[in-house]
Amino acid sequence: RVTAPLYEWEYYLDYLDPVFVDESQLKYHKYSIVIILWVSLAAFVGFLFLILNLMSLSVELPK
């Protein structure tokens, strides 16, 4: 026989008050993390393109 648990916990984000942040006290700019993400993604794609280009130049094609 299976019995129901005595306690059941449910968490809703509506019940929690949001954390207020003073933007003037932040160490970094609000969008700096997004800018860093896109710059690093562009650098990775450029590095990948460079590596693949160098790999294709080093292979000798059969004649």
PDBQT receptor file of N, H, CA, C and O in Angstrom, charges set to zero:
ATOM      1  N   ARG A   1       0.840  -1.187   0.000  1.00  0.00    +0.000 N 
ATOM      2  CA  ARG A   1       0.000   0.000   0.000  1.00  0.00    +0.000 C 
ATOM      3  C   ARG A   1       0.881   1.245   0.000  1.00  0.00    +0.000 C 
ATOM      4  O   ARG A   1       1.790   1.363   0.821  1.00  0.00    +0.000 OA
ATOM      5  N   VAL A   2       0.616   2.173  -0.916  1.00  0.00    +0.000 N 
ATOM      6  H   VAL A   2      -0.122   2.078  -1.583  1.00  0.00    +0.000 HD
ATOM      7  CA  VAL A   2       1.399   3.404  -1.027  1.00  0.00    +0.000 C 
ATOM      8  C   VAL A   2       0.639   4.540  -0.353  1.00  0.00    +0.000 C 
ATOM      9  O   VAL A   2      -0.527   4.798  -0.652  1.00  0.00    +0.000 OA
ATOM     10  N   THR A   3       1.327   5.206   0.561  1.00  0.00    +0.000 N 
ATOM     11  H   THR A   3       2.274   4.997   0.804  1.00  0.00    +0.000 HD
ATOM     12  CA  THR A   3       0.681   6.334   1.249  1.00  0.00    +0.000 C 
ATOM     13  C   THR A   3       1.240   7.643   0.725  1.00  0.00    +0.000 C 
ATOM     14  O   THR A   3       2.381   7.702   0.267  1.00  0.00    +0.000 OA
ATOM     15  N   ALA A   4       0.446   8.671   0.792  1.00  0.00    +0.000 N 
ATOM     16  H   ALA A   4      -0.481   8.623   1.163  1.00  0.00    +0.000 HD
ATOM     17  CA  ALA A   4       0.875   9.998   0.334  1.00  0.00    +0.000 C 
ATOM     18  C   ALA A   4       1.827  10.594   1.364  1.00  0.00    +0.000 C 
ATOM     19  O   ALA A   4       1.697  10.317   2.556  1.00  0.00    +0.000 OA
ATOM     20  N   PRO A   5       2.785  11.410   0.920  1.00  0.00    +0.000 N 
ATOM     21  CA  PRO A   5       3.702  12.028   1.885  1.00  0.00    +0.000 C 
ATOM     22  C   PRO A   5       2.954  12.993   2.807  1.00  0.00    +0.000 C 
ATOM     23  O   PRO A   5       1.920  13.560   2.453  1.00  0.00    +0.000 OA
ATOM     24  N   LEU A   6       3.521  13.151   3.998  1.00  0.00    +0.000 N 
ATOM     25  H   LEU A   6       4.361  12.690   4.285  1.00  0.00    +0.000 HD
ATOM     26  CA  LEU A   6       2.867  14.024   4.977  1.00  0.00    +0.000 C 
ATOM     27  C   LEU A   6       2.986  15.496   4.594  1.00  0.00    +0.000 C 
ATOM     28  O   LEU A   6       2.067  16.281   4.827  1.00  0.00    +0.000 OA
ATOM     29  N   TYR A   7       4.114  15.861   4.010  1.00  0.00    +0.000 N 
ATOM     30  H   TYR A   7       4.860  15.224   3.821  1.00  0.00    +0.000 HD
ATOM     31  CA  TYR A   7       4.349  17.261   3.652  1.00  0.00    +0.000 C 
ATOM     32  C   TYR A   7       4.629  17.367   2.165  1.00  0.00    +0.000 C 
ATOM     33  O   TYR A   7       5.261  16.491   1.575  1.00  0.00    +0.000 OA
ATOM     34  N   GLU A   8       4.158  18.433   1.574  1.00  0.00    +0.000 N 
ATOM     35  H   GLU A   8       3.645  19.145   2.053  1.00  0.00    +0.000 HD
ATOM     36  CA  GLU A   8       4.407  18.666   0.157  1.00  0.00    +0.000 C 
ATOM     37  C   GLU A   8       4.836  20.118  -0.001  1.00  0.00    +0.000 C 
ATOM     38  O   GLU A   8       4.136  21.037   0.424  1.00  0.00    +0.000 OA
ATOM     39  N   TRP A   9       6.013  20.314  -0.628  1.00  0.00    +0.000 N 
ATOM     40  H   TRP A   9       6.582  19.567  -0.974  1.00  0.00    +0.000 HD
ATOM     41  CA  TRP A   9       6.581  21.658  -0.768  1.00  0.00    +0.000 C 
ATOM     42  C   TRP A   9       6.463  22.110  -2.216  1.00  0.00    +0.000 C 
ATOM     43  O   TRP A   9       6.765  21.353  -3.138  1.00  0.00    +0.000 OA
ATOM     44  N   GLU A  10       6.029  23.330  -2.404  1.00  0.00    +0.000 N 
ATOM     45  H   GLU A  10       5.784  23.944  -1.655  1.00  0.00    +0.000 HD
ATOM     46  CA  GLU A  10       5.967  23.923  -3.735  1.00  0.00    +0.000 C 
ATOM     47  C   GLU A  10       6.590  25.299  -3.663  1.00  0.00    +0.000 C 
ATOM     48  O   GLU A  10       6.339  26.067  -2.734  1.00  0.00    +0.000 OA
ATOM     49  N   TYR A  11       7.403  25.599  -4.652  1.00  0.00    +0.000 N 
ATOM     50  H   TYR A  11       7.608  24.975  -5.407  1.00  0.00    +0.000 HD
ATOM     51  CA  TYR A  11       8.071  26.893  -4.698  1.00  0.00    +0.000 C 
ATOM     52  C   TYR A  11       7.593  27.654  -5.921  1.00  0.00    +0.000 C 
ATOM     53  O   TYR A  11       7.612  27.133  -7.037  1.00  0.00    +0.000 OA
ATOM     54  N   TYR A  12       7.172  28.864  -5.709  1.00  0.00    +0.000 N 
ATOM     55  H   TYR A  12       7.156  29.286  -4.803  1.00  0.00    +0.000 HD
ATOM     56  CA  TYR A  12       6.756  29.728  -6.793  1.00  0.00    +0.000 C 
ATOM     57  C   TYR A  12       7.570  31.007  -6.731  1.00  0.00    +0.000 C 
ATOM     58  O   TYR A  12       7.771  31.587  -5.664  1.00  0.00    +0.000 OA
ATOM     59  N   LEU A  13       8.038  31.436  -7.905  1.00  0.00    +0.000 N 
ATOM     60  H   LEU A  13       7.874  30.964  -8.772  1.00  0.00    +0.000 HD
ATOM     61  CA  LEU A  13       8.826  32.670  -7.934  1.00  0.00    +0.000 C 
ATOM     62  C   LEU A  13       7.959  33.894  -7.675  1.00  0.00    +0.000 C 
ATOM     63  O   LEU A  13       8.476  34.952  -7.318  1.00  0.00    +0.000 OA
ATOM     64  N   ASP A  14       6.652  33.762  -7.851  1.00  0.00    +0.000 N 
ATOM     65  H   ASP A  14       6.232  32.902  -8.141  1.00  0.00    +0.000 HD
ATOM     66  CA  ASP A  14       5.766  34.894  -7.591  1.00  0.00    +0.000 C 
ATOM     67  C   ASP A  14       5.745  35.265  -6.112  1.00  0.00    +0.000 C 
ATOM     68  O   ASP A  14       5.452  36.404  -5.749  1.00  0.00    +0.000 OA
ATOM     69  N   TYR A  15       6.051  34.310  -5.283  1.00  0.00    +0.000 N 
ATOM     70  H   TYR A  15       6.289  33.384  -5.578  1.00  0.00    +0.000 HD
ATOM     71  CA  TYR A  15       6.018  34.571  -3.849  1.00  0.00    +0.000 C 
ATOM     72  C   TYR A  15       7.270  35.284  -3.357  1.00  0.00    +0.000 C 
ATOM     73  O   TYR A  15       7.270  35.867  -2.273  1.00  0.00    +0.000 OA
ATOM     74  N   LEU A  16       8.333  35.241  -4.149  1.00  0.00    +0.000 N 
ATOM     75  H   LEU A  16       8.333  34.768  -5.030  1.00  0.00    +0.000 HD
ATOM     76  CA  LEU A  16       9.592  35.840  -3.728  1.00  0.00    +0.000 C 
ATOM     77  C   LEU A  16       9.688  37.277  -4.227  1.00  0.00    +0.000 C 
ATOM     78  O   LEU A  16       9.353  37.560  -5.377  1.00  0.00    +0.000 OA
ATOM     79  N   ASP A  17      10.136  38.166  -3.381  1.00  0.00    +0.000 N 
ATOM     80  H   ASP A  17      10.407  37.936  -2.446  1.00  0.00    +0.000 HD
ATOM     81  CA  ASP A  17      10.347  39.545  -3.798  1.00  0.00    +0.000 C 
ATOM     82  C   ASP A  17      11.622  39.644  -4.614  1.00  0.00    +0.000 C 
ATOM     83  O   ASP A  17      12.615  39.001  -4.276  1.00  0.00    +0.000 OA
ATOM     84  N   PRO A  18      11.621  40.442  -5.692  1.00  0.00    +0.000 N 
ATOM     85  CA  PRO A  18      12.852  40.585  -6.479  1.00  0.00    +0.000 C 
ATOM     86  C   PRO A  18      13.928  41.330  -5.698  1.00  0.00    +0.000 C 
ATOM     87  O   PRO A  18      13.637  42.151  -4.828  1.00  0.00    +0.000 OA
ATOM     88  N   VAL A  19      15.163  41.024  -6.027  1.00  0.00    +0.000 N 
ATOM     89  H   VAL A  19      15.400  40.357  -6.733  1.00  0.00    +0.000 HD
ATOM     90  CA  VAL A  19      16.295  41.679  -5.372  1.00  0.00    +0.000 C 
ATOM     91  C   VAL A  19      16.545  42.998  -6.086  1.00  0.00    +0.000 C 
ATOM     92  O   VAL A  19      16.773  43.022  -7.295  1.00  0.00    +0.000 OA
ATOM     93  N   PHE A  20      16.504  44.086  -5.345  1.00  0.00    +0.000 N 
ATOM     94  H   PHE A  20      16.319  44.067  -4.362  1.00  0.00    +0.000 HD
ATOM     95  CA  PHE A  20      16.723  45.395  -5.935  1.00  0.00    +0.000 C 
ATOM     96  C   PHE A  20      18.215  45.702  -5.966  1.00  0.00    +0.000 C 
ATOM     97  O   PHE A  20      18.917  45.541  -4.967  1.00  0.00    +0.000 OA
ATOM     98  N   VAL A  21      18.692  46.151  -7.139  1.00  0.00    +0.000 N 
ATOM     99  H   VAL A  21      18.122  46.283  -7.950  1.00  0.00    +0.000 HD
ATOM    100  CA  VAL A  21      20.109  46.440  -7.332  1.00  0.00    +0.000 C 
ATOM    101  C   VAL A  21      20.240  47.893  -7.750  1.00  0.00    +0.000 C 
ATOM    102  O   VAL A  21      19.564  48.347  -8.674  1.00  0.00    +0.000 OA
ATOM    103  N   ASP A  22      21.112  48.620  -7.067  1.00  0.00    +0.000 N 
ATOM    104  H   ASP A  22      21.661  48.251  -6.317  1.00  0.00    +0.000 HD
ATOM    105  CA  ASP A  22      21.391  50.003  -7.438  1.00  0.00    +0.000 C 
ATOM    106  C   ASP A  22      22.440  49.997  -8.543  1.00  0.00    +0.000 C 
ATOM    107  O   ASP A  22      23.576  49.576  -8.325  1.00  0.00    +0.000 OA
ATOM    108  N   GLU A  23      22.053  50.468  -9.741  1.00  0.00    +0.000 N 
ATOM    109  H   GLU A  23      21.130  50.809  -9.918  1.00  0.00    +0.000 HD
ATOM    110  CA  GLU A  23      22.964  50.399 -10.885  1.00  0.00    +0.000 C 
ATOM    111  C   GLU A  23      24.186  51.288 -10.706  1.00  0.00    +0.000 C 
ATOM    112  O   GLU A  23      25.229  51.019 -11.301  1.00  0.00    +0.000 OA
ATOM    113  N   SER A  24      24.084  52.325  -9.914  1.00  0.00    +0.000 N 
ATOM    114  H   SER A  24      23.236  52.544  -9.431  1.00  0.00    +0.000 HD
ATOM    115  CA  SER A  24      25.237  53.214  -9.717  1.00  0.00    +0.000 C 
ATOM    116  C   SER A  24      26.315  52.556  -8.867  1.00  0.00    +0.000 C 
ATOM    117  O   SER A  24      27.467  52.991  -8.883  1.00  0.00    +0.000 OA
ATOM    118  N   GLN A  25      25.957  51.520  -8.132  1.00  0.00    +0.000 N 
ATOM    119  H   GLN A  25      25.021  51.167  -8.119  1.00  0.00    +0.000 HD
ATOM    120  CA  GLN A  25      26.926  50.834  -7.278  1.00  0.00    +0.000 C 
ATOM    121  C   GLN A  25      27.584  49.645  -7.977  1.00  0.00    +0.000 C 
ATOM    122  O   GLN A  25      28.478  49.016  -7.411  1.00  0.00    +0.000 OA
ATOM    123  N   LEU A  26      27.149  49.329  -9.209  1.00  0.00    +0.000 N 
ATOM    124  H   LEU A  26      26.423  49.841  -9.669  1.00  0.00    +0.000 HD
ATOM    125  CA  LEU A  26      27.728  48.191  -9.906  1.00  0.00    +0.000 C 
ATOM    126  C   LEU A  26      29.156  48.496 -10.332  1.00  0.00    +0.000 C 
ATOM    127  O   LEU A  26      29.491  49.628 -10.681  1.00  0.00    +0.000 OA
ATOM    128  N   LYS A  27      29.998  47.449 -10.295  1.00  0.00    +0.000 N 
ATOM    129  H   LYS A  27      29.726  46.530 -10.011  1.00  0.00    +0.000 HD
ATOM    130  CA  LYS A  27      31.395  47.619 -10.677  1.00  0.00    +0.000 C 
ATOM    131  C   LYS A  27      31.544  47.673 -12.192  1.00  0.00    +0.000 C 
ATOM    132  O   LYS A  27      32.382  48.410 -12.711  1.00  0.00    +0.000 OA
ATOM    133  N   TYR A  28      30.733  46.892 -12.901  1.00  0.00    +0.000 N 
ATOM    134  H   TYR A  28      30.052  46.293 -12.480  1.00  0.00    +0.000 HD
ATOM    135  CA  TYR A  28      30.827  46.806 -14.347  1.00  0.00    +0.000 C 
ATOM    136  C   TYR A  28      29.571  47.401 -14.977  1.00  0.00    +0.000 C 
ATOM    137  O   TYR A  28      28.533  47.533 -14.328  1.00  0.00    +0.000 OA
ATOM    138  N   HIS A  29      29.688  47.756 -16.249  1.00  0.00    +0.000 N 
ATOM    139  H   HIS A  29      30.532  47.649 -16.776  1.00  0.00    +0.000 HD
ATOM    140  CA  HIS A  29      28.543  48.271 -16.981  1.00  0.00    +0.000 C 
ATOM    141  C   HIS A  29      27.488  47.178 -17.125  1.00  0.00    +0.000 C 
ATOM    142  O   HIS A  29      27.809  45.990 -17.104  1.00  0.00    +0.000 OA
ATOM    143  N   LYS A  30      26.243  47.582 -17.270  1.00  0.00    +0.000 N 
ATOM    144  H   LYS A  30      25.982  48.547 -17.288  1.00  0.00    +0.000 HD
ATOM    145  CA  LYS A  30      25.148  46.623 -17.285  1.00  0.00    +0.000 C 
ATOM    146  C   LYS A  30      25.265  45.628 -18.444  1.00  0.00    +0.000 C 
ATOM    147  O   LYS A  30      24.967  44.446 -18.269  1.00  0.00    +0.000 OA
ATOM    148  N   TYR A  31      25.688  46.082 -19.608  1.00  0.00    +0.000 N 
ATOM    149  H   TYR A  31      25.930  47.042 -19.750  1.00  0.00    +0.000 HD
ATOM    150  CA  TYR A  31      25.725  45.216 -20.780  1.00  0.00    +0.000 C 
ATOM    151  C   TYR A  31      27.131  44.723 -21.100  1.00  0.00    +0.000 C 
ATOM    152  O   TYR A  31      27.356  44.193 -22.188  1.00  0.00    +0.000 OA
ATOM    153  N   SER A  32      28.073  44.880 -20.192  1.00  0.00    +0.000 N 
ATOM    154  H   SER A  32      27.890  45.310 -19.308  1.00  0.00    +0.000 HD
ATOM    155  CA  SER A  32      29.450  44.480 -20.496  1.00  0.00    +0.000 C 
ATOM    156  C   SER A  32      29.567  42.971 -20.675  1.00  0.00    +0.000 C 
ATOM    157  O   SER A  32      30.363  42.518 -21.497  1.00  0.00    +0.000 OA
ATOM    158  N   ILE A  33      28.804  42.189 -19.935  1.00  0.00    +0.000 N 
ATOM    159  H   ILE A  33      28.157  42.558 -19.268  1.00  0.00    +0.000 HD
ATOM    160  CA  ILE A  33      28.894  40.741 -20.070  1.00  0.00    +0.000 C 
ATOM    161  C   ILE A  33      28.373  40.301 -21.430  1.00  0.00    +0.000 C 
ATOM    162  O   ILE A  33      28.887  39.341 -22.004  1.00  0.00    +0.000 OA
ATOM    163  N   VAL A  34      27.362  40.986 -21.957  1.00  0.00    +0.000 N 
ATOM    164  H   VAL A  34      26.944  41.767 -21.491  1.00  0.00    +0.000 HD
ATOM    165  CA  VAL A  34      26.834  40.650 -23.283  1.00  0.00    +0.000 C 
ATOM    166  C   VAL A  34      27.842  41.032 -24.361  1.00  0.00    +0.000 C 
ATOM    167  O   VAL A  34      28.035  40.292 -25.325  1.00  0.00    +0.000 OA
ATOM    168  N   ILE A  35      28.481  42.182 -24.200  1.00  0.00    +0.000 N 
ATOM    169  H   ILE A  35      28.324  42.784 -23.417  1.00  0.00    +0.000 HD
ATOM    170  CA  ILE A  35      29.495  42.618 -25.164  1.00  0.00    +0.000 C 
ATOM    171  C   ILE A  35      30.674  41.648 -25.159  1.00  0.00    +0.000 C 
ATOM    172  O   ILE A  35      31.178  41.283 -26.221  1.00  0.00    +0.000 OA
ATOM    173  N   ILE A  36      31.113  41.232 -23.983  1.00  0.00    +0.000 N 
ATOM    174  H   ILE A  36      30.703  41.528 -23.120  1.00  0.00    +0.000 HD
ATOM    175  CA  ILE A  36      32.223  40.275 -23.877  1.00  0.00    +0.000 C 
ATOM    176  C   ILE A  36      31.841  38.950 -24.529  1.00  0.00    +0.000 C 
ATOM    177  O   ILE A  36      32.668  38.327 -25.195  1.00  0.00    +0.000 OA
ATOM    178  N   LEU A  37      30.599  38.516 -24.343  1.00  0.00    +0.000 N 
ATOM    179  H   LEU A  37      29.927  39.022 -23.802  1.00  0.00    +0.000 HD
ATOM    180  CA  LEU A  37      30.150  37.268 -24.952  1.00  0.00    +0.000 C 
ATOM    181  C   LEU A  37      30.214  37.337 -26.476  1.00  0.00    +0.000 C 
ATOM    182  O   LEU A  37      30.733  36.416 -27.107  1.00  0.00    +0.000 OA
ATOM    183  N   TRP A  38      29.699  38.405 -27.080  1.00  0.00    +0.000 N 
ATOM    184  H   TRP A  38      29.277  39.154 -26.568  1.00  0.00    +0.000 HD
ATOM    185  CA  TRP A  38      29.683  38.516 -28.541  1.00  0.00    +0.000 C 
ATOM    186  C   TRP A  38      31.085  38.697 -29.111  1.00  0.00    +0.000 C 
ATOM    187  O   TRP A  38      31.398  38.155 -30.171  1.00  0.00    +0.000 OA
ATOM    188  N   VAL A  39      31.936  39.459 -28.412  1.00  0.00    +0.000 N 
ATOM    189  H   VAL A  39      31.682  39.899 -27.550  1.00  0.00    +0.000 HD
ATOM    190  CA  VAL A  39      33.314  39.641 -28.892  1.00  0.00    +0.000 C 
ATOM    191  C   VAL A  39      34.074  38.326 -28.836  1.00  0.00    +0.000 C 
ATOM    192  O   VAL A  39      34.821  38.003 -29.759  1.00  0.00    +0.000 OA
ATOM    193  N   SER A  40      33.893  37.568 -27.771  1.00  0.00    +0.000 N 
ATOM    194  H   SER A  40      33.286  37.831 -27.021  1.00  0.00    +0.000 HD
ATOM    195  CA  SER A  40      34.582  36.281 -27.680  1.00  0.00    +0.000 C 
ATOM    196  C   SER A  40      34.042  35.296 -28.710  1.00  0.00    +0.000 C 
ATOM    197  O   SER A  40      34.806  34.494 -29.247  1.00  0.00    +0.000 OA
ATOM    198  N   LEU A  41      32.743  35.338 -28.997  1.00  0.00    +0.000 N 
ATOM    199  H   LEU A  41      32.123  35.990 -28.560  1.00  0.00    +0.000 HD
ATOM    200  CA  LEU A  41      32.183  34.471 -30.019  1.00  0.00    +0.000 C 
ATOM    201  C   LEU A  41      32.721  34.835 -31.402  1.00  0.00    +0.000 C 
ATOM    202  O   LEU A  41      33.035  33.948 -32.196  1.00  0.00    +0.000 OA
ATOM    203  N   ALA A  42      32.830  36.125 -31.694  1.00  0.00    +0.000 N 
ATOM    204  H   ALA A  42      32.575  36.846 -31.049  1.00  0.00    +0.000 HD
ATOM    205  CA  ALA A  42      33.387  36.553 -32.978  1.00  0.00    +0.000 C 
ATOM    206  C   ALA A  42      34.863  36.175 -33.084  1.00  0.00    +0.000 C 
ATOM    207  O   ALA A  42      35.318  35.776 -34.156  1.00  0.00    +0.000 OA
ATOM    208  N   ALA A  43      35.620  36.294 -31.987  1.00  0.00    +0.000 N 
ATOM    209  H   ALA A  43      35.250  36.618 -31.116  1.00  0.00    +0.000 HD
ATOM    210  CA  ALA A  43      37.027  35.907 -32.000  1.00  0.00    +0.000 C 
ATOM    211  C   ALA A  43      37.171  34.402 -32.209  1.00  0.00    +0.000 C 
ATOM    212  O   ALA A  43      38.075  33.963 -32.920  1.00  0.00    +0.000 OA
ATOM    213  N   PHE A  44      36.302  33.619 -31.606  1.00  0.00    +0.000 N 
ATOM    214  H   PHE A  44      35.568  33.976 -31.029  1.00  0.00    +0.000 HD
ATOM    215  CA  PHE A  44      36.347  32.164 -31.794  1.00  0.00    +0.000 C 
ATOM    216  C   PHE A  44      36.049  31.781 -33.236  1.00  0.00    +0.000 C 
ATOM    217  O   PHE A  44      36.726  30.922 -33.802  1.00  0.00    +0.000 OA
ATOM    218  N   VAL A  45      35.044  32.410 -33.836  1.00  0.00    +0.000 N 
ATOM    219  H   VAL A  45      34.495  33.108 -33.377  1.00  0.00    +0.000 HD
ATOM    220  CA  VAL A  45      34.712  32.106 -35.230  1.00  0.00    +0.000 C 
ATOM    221  C   VAL A  45      35.861  32.520 -36.150  1.00  0.00    +0.000 C 
ATOM    222  O   VAL A  45      36.192  31.793 -37.086  1.00  0.00    +0.000 OA
ATOM    223  N   GLY A  46      36.473  33.681 -35.893  1.00  0.00    +0.000 N 
ATOM    224  H   GLY A  46      36.204  34.272 -35.132  1.00  0.00    +0.000 HD
ATOM    225  CA  GLY A  46      37.621  34.112 -36.686  1.00  0.00    +0.000 C 
ATOM    226  C   GLY A  46      38.802  33.175 -36.536  1.00  0.00    +0.000 C 
ATOM    227  O   GLY A  46      39.473  32.863 -37.519  1.00  0.00    +0.000 OA
ATOM    228  N   PHE A  47      39.065  32.723 -35.321  1.00  0.00    +0.000 N 
ATOM    229  H   PHE A  47      38.519  32.977 -34.522  1.00  0.00    +0.000 HD
ATOM    230  CA  PHE A  47      40.156  31.781 -35.076  1.00  0.00    +0.000 C 
ATOM    231  C   PHE A  47      39.871  30.452 -35.764  1.00  0.00    +0.000 C 
ATOM    232  O   PHE A  47      40.779  29.846 -36.333  1.00  0.00    +0.000 OA
ATOM    233  N   LEU A  48      38.624  29.990 -35.721  1.00  0.00    +0.000 N 
ATOM    234  H   LEU A  48      37.886  30.482 -35.259  1.00  0.00    +0.000 HD
ATOM    235  CA  LEU A  48      38.251  28.753 -36.385  1.00  0.00    +0.000 C 
ATOM    236  C   LEU A  48      38.415  28.876 -37.898  1.00  0.00    +0.000 C 
ATOM    237  O   LEU A  48      38.909  27.953 -38.546  1.00  0.00    +0.000 OA
ATOM    238  N   PHE A  49      38.009  29.999 -38.456  1.00  0.00    +0.000 N 
ATOM    239  H   PHE A  49      37.608  30.749 -37.930  1.00  0.00    +0.000 HD
ATOM    240  CA  PHE A  49      38.182  30.229 -39.886  1.00  0.00    +0.000 C 
ATOM    241  C   PHE A  49      39.663  30.218 -40.264  1.00  0.00    +0.000 C 
ATOM    242  O   PHE A  49      40.045  29.637 -41.279  1.00  0.00    +0.000 OA
ATOM    243  N   LEU A  50      40.486  30.857 -39.449  1.00  0.00    +0.000 N 
ATOM    244  H   LEU A  50      40.175  31.329 -38.624  1.00  0.00    +0.000 HD
ATOM    245  CA  LEU A  50      41.921  30.901 -39.725  1.00  0.00    +0.000 C 
ATOM    246  C   LEU A  50      42.537  29.507 -39.678  1.00  0.00    +0.000 C 
ATOM    247  O   LEU A  50      43.321  29.144 -40.556  1.00  0.00    +0.000 OA
ATOM    248  N   ILE A  51      42.192  28.734 -38.670  1.00  0.00    +0.000 N 
ATOM    249  H   ILE A  51      41.556  29.028 -37.957  1.00  0.00    +0.000 HD
ATOM    250  CA  ILE A  51      42.736  27.383 -38.534  1.00  0.00    +0.000 C 
ATOM    251  C   ILE A  51      42.294  26.495 -39.695  1.00  0.00    +0.000 C 
ATOM    252  O   ILE A  51      43.105  25.756 -40.253  1.00  0.00    +0.000 OA
ATOM    253  N   LEU A  52      41.010  26.561 -40.062  1.00  0.00    +0.000 N 
ATOM    254  H   LEU A  52      40.350  27.161 -39.608  1.00  0.00    +0.000 HD
ATOM    255  CA  LEU A  52      40.532  25.733 -41.174  1.00  0.00    +0.000 C 
ATOM    256  C   LEU A  52      41.152  26.171 -42.493  1.00  0.00    +0.000 C 
ATOM    257  O   LEU A  52      41.435  25.337 -43.353  1.00  0.00    +0.000 OA
ATOM    258  N   ASN A  53      41.364  27.459 -42.656  1.00  0.00    +0.000 N 
ATOM    259  H   ASN A  53      41.134  28.137 -41.957  1.00  0.00    +0.000 HD
ATOM    260  CA  ASN A  53      42.003  27.955 -43.870  1.00  0.00    +0.000 C 
ATOM    261  C   ASN A  53      43.452  27.463 -43.960  1.00  0.00    +0.000 C 
ATOM    262  O   ASN A  53      43.899  27.043 -45.027  1.00  0.00    +0.000 OA
ATOM    263  N   LEU A  54      44.176  27.514 -42.858  1.00  0.00    +0.000 N 
ATOM    264  H   LEU A  54      43.814  27.855 -41.991  1.00  0.00    +0.000 HD
ATOM    265  CA  LEU A  54      45.554  27.023 -42.852  1.00  0.00    +0.000 C 
ATOM    266  C   LEU A  54      45.616  25.515 -43.048  1.00  0.00    +0.000 C 
ATOM    267  O   LEU A  54      46.545  25.011 -43.679  1.00  0.00    +0.000 OA
ATOM    268  N   MET A  55      44.649  24.798 -42.520  1.00  0.00    +0.000 N 
ATOM    269  H   MET A  55      43.894  25.208 -42.007  1.00  0.00    +0.000 HD
ATOM    270  CA  MET A  55      44.621  23.343 -42.717  1.00  0.00    +0.000 C 
ATOM    271  C   MET A  55      44.362  23.006 -44.173  1.00  0.00    +0.000 C 
ATOM    272  O   MET A  55      44.950  22.063 -44.704  1.00  0.00    +0.000 OA
ATOM    273  N   SER A  56      43.494  23.758 -44.824  1.00  0.00    +0.000 N 
ATOM    274  H   SER A  56      43.017  24.524 -44.393  1.00  0.00    +0.000 HD
ATOM    275  CA  SER A  56      43.192  23.455 -46.216  1.00  0.00    +0.000 C 
ATOM    276  C   SER A  56      44.364  23.817 -47.126  1.00  0.00    +0.000 C 
ATOM    277  O   SER A  56      44.539  23.191 -48.171  1.00  0.00    +0.000 OA
ATOM    278  N   LEU A  57      45.166  24.806 -46.756  1.00  0.00    +0.000 N 
ATOM    279  H   LEU A  57      45.024  25.315 -45.907  1.00  0.00    +0.000 HD
ATOM    280  CA  LEU A  57      46.316  25.168 -47.573  1.00  0.00    +0.000 C 
ATOM    281  C   LEU A  57      47.461  24.170 -47.426  1.00  0.00    +0.000 C 
ATOM    282  O   LEU A  57      48.273  24.030 -48.340  1.00  0.00    +0.000 OA
ATOM    283  N   SER A  58      47.537  23.486 -46.314  1.00  0.00    +0.000 N 
ATOM    284  H   SER A  58      46.876  23.600 -45.571  1.00  0.00    +0.000 HD
ATOM    285  CA  SER A  58      48.661  22.572 -46.072  1.00  0.00    +0.000 C 
ATOM    286  C   SER A  58      48.452  21.214 -46.730  1.00  0.00    +0.000 C 
ATOM    287  O   SER A  58      49.399  20.431 -46.818  1.00  0.00    +0.000 OA
ATOM    288  N   VAL A  59      47.245  20.910 -47.195  1.00  0.00    +0.000 N 
ATOM    289  H   VAL A  59      46.476  21.546 -47.124  1.00  0.00    +0.000 HD
ATOM    290  CA  VAL A  59      46.966  19.605 -47.805  1.00  0.00    +0.000 C 
ATOM    291  C   VAL A  59      47.288  19.684 -49.291  1.00  0.00    +0.000 C 
ATOM    292  O   VAL A  59      46.870  20.605 -49.992  1.00  0.00    +0.000 OA
ATOM    293  N   GLU A  60      48.059  18.671 -49.757  1.00  0.00    +0.000 N 
ATOM    294  H   GLU A  60      48.398  17.923 -49.187  1.00  0.00    +0.000 HD
ATOM    295  CA  GLU A  60      48.359  18.598 -51.182  1.00  0.00    +0.000 C 
ATOM    296  C   GLU A  60      47.263  17.828 -51.899  1.00  0.00    +0.000 C 
ATOM    297  O   GLU A  60      46.957  16.692 -51.535  1.00  0.00    +0.000 OA
ATOM    298  N   LEU A  61      46.674  18.439 -52.914  1.00  0.00    +0.000 N 
ATOM    299  H   LEU A  61      46.922  19.362 -53.209  1.00  0.00    +0.000 HD
ATOM    300  CA  LEU A  61      45.600  17.790 -53.659  1.00  0.00    +0.000 C 
ATOM    301  C   LEU A  61      46.201  16.851 -54.707  1.00  0.00    +0.000 C 
ATOM    302  O   LEU A  61      47.223  17.167 -55.317  1.00  0.00    +0.000 OA
ATOM    303  N   PRO A  62      45.566  15.701 -54.912  1.00  0.00    +0.000 N 
ATOM    304  CA  PRO A  62      46.090  14.774 -55.943  1.00  0.00    +0.000 C 
ATOM    305  C   PRO A  62      45.878  15.357 -57.341  1.00  0.00    +0.000 C 
ATOM    306  O   PRO A  62      44.883  16.028 -57.616  1.00  0.00    +0.000 OA
ATOM    307  N   LYS A  63      46.859  15.075 -58.221  1.00  0.00    +0.000 N 
ATOM    308  H   LYS A  63      47.667  14.530 -57.998  1.00  0.00    +0.000 HD
ATOM    309  CA  LYS A  63      46.778  15.601 -59.601  1.00  0.00    +0.000 C 
ATOM    310  C   LYS A  63      46.235  14.555 -60.549  1.00  0.00    +0.000 C 
ATOM    311  O   LYS A  63      46.098  14.817 -61.744  1.00  0.00    +0.000 OA
TER     312      LYS A  63
